[in-house]
């Protein structure tokens, strides 16, 4: 595992050195960030908020109507 911290910020990213997958990391004292894509079990909690809406991408509100695929489309 390797980690990168953007200088003069609190942004930190941990990743696998072989494949680049995001890995869990401690972002601040007592705060463990676990990338959802790294989980292999069901998640029993649901989102409680959608934050930073004023800076979201213009297409963000259209995600609900975007096609969905169980796997990579052919």
Beta strands, then each sheet from edge to edge (+ up, - down):
strand 1: 2-5
strand 2: 12-15
strand 3: 25-28
strand 4: 31-33
sheet 1: 1+ 2-
sheet 2: 3+ 4-
end
